[in-house]
Amino acid sequence: MCMNGSSCITASATAWRFSATRVFLRQLKFPFHCARGRLMKLNVLIADDELLMRNRLRSMIAWEKMGYSLCGEASNGAEAERMIDELQPEIVILDIHMPLVDGVCIAKSLHDRRRFSKFIVLSSYDNFDYVRDTMSYGAIDYLLKHRLDPPTLLEALHKTRERIRLEAANHREKETAFKFRDMYSPMLTQKMIHDLILGIGQIKEEGYEHLKASFSPHLSRNMLLLVLQIDRIEAVAEKQSEEETASMIRTIHQLCKQAIGELRHGYVTYMDKGRFALLLSFADVKSEHAIFQTVFTFRQRLEQTLKMYLNLSAVIGQSGLFHALGEVASRYQSAVRQMYEVSGSALRIRLHDQPLPAMTIRQEKGLLASIDELDAPGMEQVVKSLFRSGALAGDDAQLHMLVNELMHIAVKVCARSGLEAGWIRSVWTSVLQMEPEPERVRDQLIATFARLIAQLEQSAGAKRVSKYVGEAIHYVKSNYNKNISLEETAGQIKISPAYLSKLFKDEMNVPFTEYLNQVRIEASRKLIEHGSFKVKDLFETVGFNNYSYFIKVFKEIVGMTPHIYSKKRNGRRSSS
């Protein structure tokens, strides 16, 4: 390829033996437009065993005028492979059916060897398998010979040119990233992030470019800021010398940096007084739900690491997603506010320490299991059991601790599921301001978790069942602990019992009554694992009105009686 656009084909193919890397560098060095504004020519190789088709392609468009140069023709697959290696064309027009080696094999070979040549597939057959295979190996387009005309061919060529241009731009930005990484030290980068967060000083334009290149070639969206505050940092520092405290801060910084390394794109900088800011980038992740799930796991792992290695607890605030570095300062402030809300700053509750006395690990697991199963009655049973323990009588501080723990669980569920948690924090604040009456607080908490379960159910998306069956399932999960029936459920959704029975069986592959029993038995299993009920009291709690029938159904579904299940799960004889 020459800068003046003239044909560069010579008698000797050896002049074109560039490696893929050198060709990419050539693309990076020269723009796609020459100095006089003309398109830079891309070399095209035609590979087709039909002479008539090769002649037709050669005369179909004015190649040179359109910015392309025909560098060679191959009449079979083996010749095509050899010429691709020798000539290194930017574009290959590739026939599917050729002697010796077919087009699919050549496409796979180019893909496996990561060759830079892009290819457009030609075929006489509109076969889905061929389309699927070649597209999976990176074909830009799949053209049918009998429908091929100049506009169609030009559209495919221009699409390929654009793909090459984008890849060249990507490589240029990566080169820029390496350049700035060499130019700026990690310490200076942290200083730039620090100043950017606080909104002080001026950062030169190349500094912004450095930060962008360090995160991602396309940093234009999906950034998120975390604020990590070491709990009771003043008390910790009082027990140490200045050197020990400085060493601890460096260790925390290093642990944060290592954790960010697993996410690939991000920076951590120390702010002041045990506070760190973590700027994360998810530019290549399209799903906000996936981002929130990743951040939730990241936060958990970071908290566990600090606890394990340094025996430190931390409170973490999180901003929403934003799309420009200029927003960092305001997002930092919102993350700090969220951190104070989550930590219950008025009481300085250490939510990331060991489980609070008012709530055991088993109770927390039972609550989370109920929420995950969208089991509102099961959730209500767990919350009520917390208030039945007697530990809250006359103890306002203990009641506040339980509220903080439960609401913190609600916020964590929202973060894990990508739901907005602002309303939960508002409820949190209002509950803490209520008169410390356990029954009122309990009812408010149950209402909050019921609303959360409803949001989770709604966010799960459209289920693959009809409207009526979906409403029936919701009614069962919300009322299985009552004496409900097919007739009652049909009446609630305003259809006949016979129609509901048929719909339910067709869509769920199980009769309504059997599904209701499955939901009830699953609830009883969770209550057994939770350990709050005796087996003989379970049947009424989950909606059965006959103890013997409950035992029979439990054994049919679980494979053992509830007594044996209780012994196996709890490691002791059932209290019944």
C-alpha positions as CSV (number, residue, x, y, z in Angstrom):
1,M,0.0,0.0,0.0
2,C,1.4,3.4,-1.1
3,M,0.6,6.8,0.3
4,N,-0.1,8.2,-3.1
5,G,-2.8,5.6,-3.7
6,S,-1.2,3.9,-6.7
7,S,-1.1,0.1,-7.1
8,C,1.7,-1.5,-5.1
9,I,1.5,-5.0,-6.6
10,T,4.9,-6.1,-7.8
11,A,6.0,-9.2,-9.7
12,S,7.5,-10.6,-6.5
13,A,5.1,-11.5,-3.7
14,T,8.0,-11.4,-1.2
15,A,7.7,-7.6,-0.9
16,W,4.4,-8.1,0.9
17,R,5.6,-10.5,3.5
18,F,4.8,-8.4,6.5
19,S,3.8,-9.8,9.8
20,A,0.3,-9.1,11.1
21,T,1.8,-6.8,13.7
22,R,3.7,-4.7,11.1
23,V,0.6,-4.4,9.0
24,F,-1.4,-3.1,12.0
25,L,1.4,-0.6,12.7
26,R,1.2,0.5,9.1
27,Q,-2.5,1.1,9.5
28,L,-1.9,3.0,12.7
29,K,0.8,5.1,11.1
30,F,-1.1,6.2,8.0
31,P,-4.7,7.6,8.2
32,F,-7.5,6.3,6.1
33,H,-7.5,9.6,4.1
34,C,-4.5,10.7,2.2
35,A,-3.2,14.2,2.4
36,R,-5.2,15.3,-0.6
37,G,-8.4,14.1,1.1
38,R,-8.8,10.9,-1.0
39,L,-9.5,7.5,0.6
40,M,-6.5,5.4,1.2
41,K,-6.7,2.2,-0.9
42,L,-7.2,-1.1,0.8
43,N,-5.9,-4.2,-0.9
44,V,-8.5,-6.8,-1.9
45,L,-8.0,-10.5,-2.8
46,I,-10.7,-12.4,-4.7
47,A,-10.8,-16.2,-3.9
48,D,-13.3,-18.1,-6.1
49,D,-12.9,-21.2,-8.3
50,E,-15.3,-19.9,-11.0
51,L,-13.6,-17.8,-13.6
52,L,-16.8,-16.1,-14.6
53,M,-17.5,-15.0,-11.1
54,R,-13.9,-13.6,-10.8
55,N,-14.4,-11.7,-14.0
56,R,-17.8,-10.4,-12.9
57,L,-16.4,-9.2,-9.6
58,R,-13.4,-7.5,-11.3
59,S,-15.7,-5.5,-13.6
60,M,-18.6,-4.9,-11.2
61,I,-17.2,-1.6,-9.7
62,A,-14.5,0.9,-10.3
63,W,-12.2,-0.5,-7.6
64,E,-9.5,2.2,-7.7
65,K,-12.0,5.0,-7.8
66,M,-13.8,3.6,-4.8
67,G,-10.7,3.3,-2.7
68,Y,-9.8,-0.4,-3.2
69,S,-7.0,-2.1,-5.1
70,L,-7.3,-5.7,-6.4
71,C,-4.0,-7.3,-5.4
72,G,-4.6,-10.8,-6.6
73,E,-7.0,-13.7,-7.5
74,A,-7.1,-17.3,-6.3
75,S,-8.8,-20.1,-8.0
76,N,-8.8,-22.7,-5.2
77,G,-8.6,-22.8,-1.4
78,A,-5.0,-23.8,-1.2
79,E,-3.9,-21.0,-3.5
80,A,-6.1,-18.5,-1.5
81,E,-4.3,-19.5,1.8
82,R,-0.9,-19.1,0.2
83,M,-1.8,-15.7,-1.3
84,I,-3.3,-14.4,2.0
85,D,0.0,-15.2,3.8
86,E,2.1,-13.6,1.0
87,L,0.1,-10.6,0.1
88,Q,-1.5,-9.8,3.5
89,P,-4.6,-8.2,1.9
90,E,-6.8,-6.1,4.1
91,I,-10.0,-7.7,2.6
92,V,-10.6,-11.1,1.2
93,I,-13.7,-11.9,-0.9
94,L,-14.1,-15.6,-0.1
95,D,-16.1,-18.3,-1.9
96,I,-17.6,-20.9,0.4
97,H,-17.2,-23.9,-2.1
98,M,-13.7,-24.2,-3.5
99,P,-11.5,-27.2,-4.4
100,L,-8.8,-28.4,-2.0
101,V,-9.8,-26.2,0.9
102,D,-13.3,-24.7,1.3
103,G,-14.1,-21.2,2.5
104,V,-15.3,-22.2,5.9
105,C,-11.9,-23.8,6.7
106,I,-10.0,-20.7,5.5
107,A,-12.3,-18.5,7.6
108,K,-11.6,-20.7,10.7
109,S,-7.8,-20.7,10.0
110,L,-7.8,-16.8,9.7
111,H,-9.8,-16.6,13.0
112,D,-7.6,-19.2,14.9
113,R,-4.3,-17.6,13.7
114,R,-5.7,-14.1,14.5
115,R,-4.8,-12.8,11.1
116,F,-5.7,-9.2,10.5
117,S,-7.4,-9.8,7.0
118,K,-11.1,-9.3,7.0
119,F,-13.3,-11.4,4.8
120,I,-16.6,-11.2,2.9
121,V,-18.2,-14.5,2.1
122,L,-19.7,-15.4,-1.3
123,S,-22.0,-18.4,-1.8
124,S,-24.6,-19.8,-4.2
125,Y,-26.6,-21.2,-1.3
126,D,-28.7,-19.4,1.3
127,N,-27.7,-22.0,4.0
128,F,-28.1,-21.1,7.7
129,D,-25.2,-23.4,8.7
130,Y,-22.8,-21.7,6.4
131,V,-23.9,-18.2,7.5
132,R,-23.6,-19.2,11.2
133,D,-20.2,-20.8,10.9
134,T,-18.6,-18.0,8.8
135,M,-20.1,-15.3,11.0
136,S,-18.8,-17.0,14.1
137,Y,-15.3,-16.9,12.6
138,G,-15.5,-13.1,12.0
139,A,-17.0,-12.7,8.5
140,I,-18.1,-9.1,7.9
141,D,-20.9,-10.1,5.5
142,Y,-22.5,-13.1,3.7
143,L,-23.4,-12.4,0.1
144,L,-25.4,-14.5,-2.3
145,K,-23.9,-14.7,-5.8
146,H,-27.2,-14.6,-7.7
147,R,-28.3,-11.5,-5.8
148,L,-25.0,-9.7,-6.0
149,D,-25.0,-6.2,-7.6
150,P,-22.7,-3.2,-7.3
151,P,-24.5,-1.4,-4.4
152,T,-24.5,-4.6,-2.4
153,L,-20.8,-5.2,-3.0
154,L,-19.9,-1.6,-2.2
155,E,-22.0,-1.7,1.0
156,A,-20.1,-4.8,2.2
157,L,-16.7,-3.3,1.3
158,H,-17.5,0.0,3.1
159,K,-18.7,-1.9,6.1
160,T,-15.4,-3.8,6.1
161,R,-13.4,-0.6,5.7
162,E,-15.2,0.9,8.8
163,R,-14.4,-2.2,10.8
164,I,-10.7,-1.9,9.9
165,R,-10.8,1.8,10.8
166,L,-12.3,1.2,14.2
167,E,-9.7,-1.5,15.0
168,A,-6.9,0.8,13.9
169,A,-8.3,3.6,16.1
170,N,-8.4,1.1,19.0
171,H,-4.7,0.2,18.5
172,R,-3.8,3.9,18.3
173,E,-5.5,4.5,21.6
174,K,-3.7,1.5,23.2
175,E,-0.4,3.0,22.0
176,T,-1.4,6.3,23.6
177,A,-2.2,4.4,26.8
178,F,1.3,2.9,26.8
179,K,2.8,6.3,26.1
180,F,1.1,8.0,29.0
181,R,1.7,5.1,31.4
182,D,5.4,5.6,30.7
183,M,5.1,9.3,31.1
184,Y,3.1,9.4,34.4
185,S,4.1,7.6,37.6
186,P,1.5,5.8,39.6
187,M,2.0,8.3,42.4
188,L,1.2,11.2,40.1
189,T,-1.8,9.4,38.8
190,Q,-3.2,9.0,42.3
191,K,-2.5,12.7,42.9
192,M,-4.5,13.6,39.8
193,I,-7.4,11.4,40.9
194,H,-7.2,12.9,44.4
195,D,-7.4,16.5,43.0
196,L,-10.1,15.5,40.6
197,I,-12.3,14.2,43.4
198,L,-11.8,17.2,45.6
199,G,-12.3,19.6,42.7
200,I,-9.0,21.4,43.3
201,G,-6.2,22.4,41.0
202,Q,-6.0,22.0,37.2
203,I,-5.3,18.8,35.4
204,K,-3.8,19.2,32.0
205,E,-5.6,17.7,29.0
206,E,-3.0,15.0,28.6
207,G,-3.7,14.0,32.2
208,Y,-7.3,13.3,31.4
209,E,-6.2,11.4,28.3
210,H,-3.9,9.4,30.5
211,L,-6.7,8.5,32.9
212,K,-9.0,7.5,30.0
213,A,-6.3,5.4,28.4
214,S,-5.5,3.7,31.7
215,F,-9.1,2.6,32.2
216,S,-10.4,1.7,28.7
217,P,-10.0,2.8,25.1
218,H,-13.6,3.9,25.2
219,L,-14.1,5.5,28.6
220,S,-17.3,7.3,27.9
221,R,-19.8,5.6,30.3
222,N,-20.3,3.4,33.3
223,M,-17.9,4.7,35.9
224,L,-18.6,4.3,39.6
225,L,-17.0,5.7,42.7
226,L,-16.7,3.8,46.0
227,V,-15.7,5.6,49.3
228,L,-14.2,3.2,51.9
229,Q,-14.0,4.5,55.5
230,I,-12.0,2.5,58.1
231,D,-14.3,2.2,61.1
232,R,-13.1,3.9,64.3
233,I,-9.9,5.0,62.7
234,E,-9.1,7.4,65.5
235,A,-9.3,4.7,68.1
236,V,-7.1,2.4,66.0
237,A,-4.5,5.2,65.4
238,E,-4.3,6.0,69.1
239,K,-3.0,2.5,69.8
240,Q,-0.2,2.8,67.2
241,S,2.8,4.9,66.5
242,E,2.7,7.2,63.5
243,E,5.0,4.8,61.6
244,E,2.6,1.9,62.3
245,T,-0.4,3.9,61.2
246,A,1.4,5.0,58.0
247,S,2.3,1.3,57.3
248,M,-1.3,0.2,57.9
249,I,-2.6,2.9,55.4
250,R,-0.1,1.7,52.8
251,T,-1.2,-1.9,53.3
252,I,-4.9,-1.0,52.9
253,H,-4.0,0.9,49.8
254,Q,-2.2,-2.1,48.4
255,L,-5.1,-4.5,49.3
256,C,-7.5,-2.1,47.5
257,K,-5.2,-2.0,44.5
258,Q,-5.0,-5.8,44.3
259,A,-8.8,-6.1,44.5
260,I,-9.2,-3.5,41.7
261,G,-6.7,-5.4,39.6
262,E,-9.2,-8.3,39.3
263,L,-11.7,-5.8,37.7
264,R,-9.0,-4.6,35.2
265,H,-9.9,-0.9,35.2
266,G,-9.7,1.4,38.2
267,Y,-7.7,3.5,40.6
268,V,-7.5,3.9,44.4
269,T,-6.3,7.0,46.2
270,Y,-6.0,7.8,49.9
271,M,-8.0,10.8,50.9
272,D,-7.6,11.5,54.6
273,K,-8.4,10.1,58.1
274,G,-8.7,6.4,57.1
275,R,-10.8,7.2,53.9
276,F,-10.1,5.8,50.5
277,A,-11.7,6.6,47.1
278,L,-11.9,3.8,44.5
279,L,-12.7,4.9,40.9
280,L,-13.9,2.0,38.8
281,S,-14.7,1.8,35.1
282,F,-17.0,-0.7,33.4
283,A,-17.0,0.8,29.9
284,D,-17.2,-2.6,28.2
285,V,-20.1,-3.9,30.3
286,K,-23.5,-3.2,28.8
287,S,-25.8,-4.4,31.6
288,E,-26.2,-2.2,34.6
289,H,-27.4,-5.2,36.5
290,A,-24.2,-7.0,35.8
291,I,-22.2,-4.0,37.0
292,F,-24.1,-3.8,40.3
293,Q,-23.6,-7.5,40.8
294,T,-19.9,-7.2,40.2
295,V,-19.6,-4.2,42.5
296,F,-21.6,-6.0,45.2
297,T,-19.2,-9.0,45.1
298,F,-16.2,-6.7,45.0
299,R,-17.3,-4.9,48.1
300,Q,-17.9,-8.1,50.0
301,R,-14.5,-9.5,49.1
302,L,-12.8,-6.2,50.0
303,E,-14.5,-6.1,53.4
304,Q,-13.6,-9.7,54.1
305,T,-10.0,-9.1,53.1
306,L,-9.6,-6.1,55.4
307,K,-11.1,-8.2,58.3
308,M,-9.0,-11.2,57.6
309,Y,-5.6,-9.6,57.1
310,L,-5.8,-6.5,59.3
311,N,-8.8,-7.2,61.6
312,L,-10.4,-3.9,60.4
313,S,-14.0,-3.1,59.7
314,A,-15.0,-0.7,57.0
315,V,-18.1,1.2,55.8
316,I,-18.4,1.6,52.0
317,G,-20.5,4.2,50.2
318,Q,-21.3,3.9,46.6
319,S,-22.2,6.4,43.9
320,G,-24.5,5.8,41.0
321,L,-23.1,5.2,37.5
322,F,-21.8,8.3,35.6
323,H,-20.2,8.9,32.3
324,A,-17.7,11.7,32.5
325,L,-14.6,12.3,34.6
326,G,-15.8,15.8,35.3
327,E,-18.6,14.3,37.5
328,V,-16.2,12.7,39.9
329,A,-16.3,15.4,42.5
330,S,-20.1,15.5,42.8
331,R,-20.2,11.7,42.8
332,Y,-17.7,11.5,45.6
333,Q,-20.0,13.7,47.7
334,S,-23.0,11.5,47.0
335,A,-21.0,8.3,47.9
336,V,-19.9,9.9,51.2
337,R,-23.6,10.8,52.0
338,Q,-24.6,7.2,51.1
339,M,-21.8,5.9,53.3
340,Y,-23.1,7.9,56.3
341,E,-26.7,6.7,55.7
342,V,-25.7,3.1,55.5
343,S,-23.4,3.2,58.5
344,G,-26.1,4.8,60.8
345,S,-23.6,7.5,61.7
346,A,-25.8,8.9,64.5
347,L,-25.3,5.6,66.4
348,R,-21.9,4.6,64.9
349,I,-23.1,1.1,64.5
350,R,-20.4,-1.1,63.2
351,L,-22.4,-3.0,60.6
352,H,-19.5,-4.9,59.2
353,D,-18.3,-6.5,62.4
354,Q,-19.6,-9.9,63.6
355,P,-23.4,-10.4,63.5
356,L,-25.3,-8.4,66.1
357,P,-26.6,-10.2,69.2
358,A,-30.2,-9.6,68.2
359,M,-29.8,-11.6,65.0
360,T,-28.0,-14.9,64.5
361,I,-26.3,-16.1,61.3
362,R,-29.1,-18.7,60.9
363,Q,-31.8,-16.0,61.2
364,E,-30.0,-13.9,58.6
365,K,-29.7,-16.8,56.2
366,G,-33.3,-17.6,56.7
367,L,-34.4,-14.1,55.9
368,L,-32.2,-13.9,52.8
369,A,-33.5,-17.3,51.6
370,S,-37.0,-16.1,51.9
371,I,-36.2,-12.9,50.0
372,D,-34.4,-14.9,47.2
373,E,-37.4,-17.2,47.0
374,L,-39.8,-14.2,46.9
375,D,-41.5,-15.8,49.9
376,A,-43.4,-13.1,51.7
377,P,-44.9,-15.3,54.4
378,G,-41.6,-16.9,55.1
379,M,-40.0,-13.5,55.4
380,E,-42.7,-12.4,57.8
381,Q,-42.1,-15.5,60.0
382,V,-38.4,-14.7,60.3
383,V,-38.9,-11.1,61.2
384,K,-41.6,-12.0,63.8
385,S,-39.2,-14.6,65.3
386,L,-36.6,-11.8,65.8
387,F,-39.1,-9.8,67.8
388,R,-40.3,-12.9,69.8
389,S,-36.9,-13.6,71.2
390,G,-37.4,-11.3,74.2
391,A,-34.0,-9.7,73.9
392,L,-35.5,-6.4,72.8
393,A,-37.7,-5.8,75.9
394,G,-36.9,-2.4,77.2
395,D,-33.7,-2.1,75.3
396,D,-33.9,0.8,72.8
397,A,-30.3,0.5,71.8
398,Q,-30.7,-3.2,71.0
399,L,-33.9,-2.4,69.0
400,H,-32.0,0.2,67.0
401,M,-29.2,-2.3,66.3
402,L,-31.7,-4.8,65.0
403,V,-33.3,-2.2,62.7
404,N,-29.9,-1.2,61.3
405,E,-28.9,-4.8,60.7
406,L,-32.2,-5.6,58.9
407,M,-32.2,-2.5,56.8
408,H,-28.6,-3.0,55.9
409,I,-29.6,-6.5,54.6
410,A,-32.3,-4.8,52.5
411,V,-29.8,-2.3,51.0
412,K,-27.4,-5.2,50.2
413,V,-30.2,-7.1,48.4
414,C,-30.9,-3.9,46.4
415,A,-27.2,-3.5,45.5
416,R,-27.0,-7.2,44.5
417,S,-30.1,-7.0,42.4
418,G,-29.4,-3.6,40.8
419,L,-32.5,-2.0,42.4
420,E,-32.7,1.6,43.6
421,A,-32.3,1.7,47.4
422,G,-33.1,5.3,48.1
423,W,-36.6,4.5,49.4
424,I,-35.2,1.9,51.8
425,R,-32.8,4.5,53.3
426,S,-35.7,6.9,53.7
427,V,-37.7,4.2,55.5
428,W,-34.5,3.4,57.5
429,T,-34.3,7.0,58.8
430,S,-38.0,7.2,59.6
431,V,-38.0,3.9,61.6
432,L,-35.0,5.1,63.7
433,Q,-36.9,8.2,64.5
434,M,-40.1,6.3,65.5
435,E,-41.0,5.8,69.1
436,P,-39.2,2.6,70.2
437,E,-42.3,0.4,70.2
438,P,-41.2,-3.1,69.0
439,E,-44.6,-4.0,67.5
440,R,-44.8,-0.9,65.4
441,V,-41.2,-1.2,64.3
442,R,-41.7,-4.9,63.4
443,D,-44.8,-4.1,61.3
444,Q,-42.9,-1.4,59.4
445,L,-40.0,-3.7,58.7
446,I,-42.3,-6.5,57.5
447,A,-44.0,-3.9,55.1
448,T,-40.6,-2.8,53.9
449,F,-39.4,-6.3,53.1
450,A,-42.8,-7.1,51.5
451,R,-42.3,-4.1,49.2
452,L,-38.8,-5.2,48.4
453,I,-39.9,-8.7,47.5
454,A,-42.6,-7.2,45.2
455,Q,-40.0,-5.1,43.4
456,L,-37.7,-8.2,43.0
457,E,-40.6,-10.1,41.6
458,Q,-41.3,-7.3,39.2
459,S,-37.7,-6.8,38.1
460,A,-37.4,-10.5,37.3
461,G,-39.0,-9.6,34.0
462,A,-41.8,-11.2,32.0
463,K,-42.2,-14.8,33.0
464,R,-42.9,-17.4,30.4
465,V,-46.4,-17.9,31.6
466,S,-49.7,-16.3,30.9
467,K,-51.1,-13.4,32.8
468,Y,-53.5,-15.6,34.7
469,V,-50.9,-18.2,35.7
470,G,-48.5,-15.5,36.8
471,E,-51.2,-14.0,39.0
472,A,-52.0,-17.4,40.4
473,I,-48.3,-18.1,41.3
474,H,-48.1,-14.7,43.0
475,Y,-51.2,-15.4,45.0
476,V,-49.9,-18.8,46.1
477,K,-46.5,-17.5,47.2
478,S,-48.2,-14.7,49.1
479,N,-50.8,-16.8,50.8
480,Y,-49.6,-20.4,50.9
481,N,-49.7,-20.3,54.8
482,K,-53.5,-19.8,54.7
483,N,-56.2,-22.3,53.8
484,I,-56.3,-21.4,50.1
485,S,-57.6,-23.6,47.3
486,L,-57.8,-23.7,43.5
487,E,-61.4,-22.2,43.7
488,E,-60.3,-19.3,45.9
489,T,-57.3,-18.5,43.7
490,A,-59.4,-18.6,40.6
491,G,-61.9,-16.3,42.2
492,Q,-59.1,-13.8,43.1
493,I,-58.0,-13.6,39.5
494,K,-61.6,-13.7,38.1
495,I,-61.5,-16.9,36.0
496,S,-63.2,-20.2,36.4
497,P,-61.4,-23.0,38.5
498,A,-61.6,-25.4,35.5
499,Y,-59.9,-22.9,33.2
500,L,-57.2,-22.1,35.7
501,S,-56.6,-25.8,36.4
502,K,-56.1,-26.4,32.6
503,L,-53.9,-23.3,32.1
504,F,-51.7,-24.1,35.2
505,K,-51.2,-27.7,34.1
506,D,-50.3,-26.8,30.6
507,E,-47.9,-24.0,31.5
508,M,-46.3,-25.3,34.7
509,N,-46.4,-29.0,33.9
510,V,-47.8,-29.7,37.3
511,P,-51.3,-29.5,38.7
512,F,-52.2,-26.5,40.9
513,T,-52.6,-28.5,44.1
514,E,-49.3,-30.2,43.6
515,Y,-47.6,-26.8,43.0
516,L,-49.2,-25.4,46.2
517,N,-47.9,-28.4,48.2
518,Q,-44.4,-27.9,46.7
519,V,-44.4,-24.2,47.8
520,R,-45.6,-25.2,51.3
521,I,-43.1,-28.0,51.8
522,E,-40.2,-25.7,50.6
523,A,-41.3,-23.2,53.2
524,S,-41.4,-25.9,55.9
525,R,-37.9,-27.0,54.9
526,K,-36.6,-23.4,55.4
527,L,-38.3,-23.2,58.8
528,I,-36.7,-26.5,59.9
529,E,-33.3,-25.2,58.8
530,H,-34.1,-21.9,60.5
531,G,-34.7,-23.8,63.8
532,S,-37.5,-21.6,65.1
533,F,-40.3,-24.2,65.0
534,K,-40.9,-27.6,66.3
535,V,-41.8,-30.1,63.6
536,K,-45.3,-30.8,65.1
537,D,-46.1,-27.1,64.8
538,L,-45.0,-26.6,61.2
539,F,-48.0,-28.0,59.3
540,E,-50.3,-25.2,60.3
541,T,-47.7,-22.6,59.9
542,V,-47.2,-23.4,56.2
543,G,-50.9,-23.9,55.4
544,F,-51.7,-27.6,56.0
545,N,-54.7,-28.4,58.1
546,N,-53.8,-32.0,58.8
547,Y,-50.5,-33.2,60.5
548,S,-50.6,-36.7,58.9
549,Y,-51.1,-35.3,55.4
550,F,-48.3,-32.9,56.0
551,I,-45.9,-35.8,56.9
552,K,-47.1,-37.8,53.9
553,V,-46.6,-34.9,51.4
554,F,-43.2,-33.9,52.9
555,K,-41.9,-37.4,52.5
556,E,-43.1,-37.7,48.9
557,I,-41.4,-34.4,47.9
558,V,-38.2,-34.5,50.1
559,G,-37.7,-38.2,50.3
560,M,-37.7,-38.4,54.1
561,T,-39.9,-37.4,57.0
562,P,-39.5,-33.9,58.5
563,H,-38.2,-35.4,61.7
564,I,-35.3,-37.1,59.9
565,Y,-34.7,-34.1,57.8
566,S,-34.5,-31.9,60.9
567,K,-31.9,-34.3,62.5
568,K,-29.8,-34.3,59.3
569,R,-29.9,-30.6,58.8
570,N,-29.4,-29.5,62.4
571,G,-27.2,-32.3,63.6
572,R,-29.3,-33.1,66.6
573,R,-32.6,-34.8,67.4
574,S,-35.7,-32.9,66.6
575,S,-37.3,-31.2,69.5
576,S,-40.6,-32.7,68.6
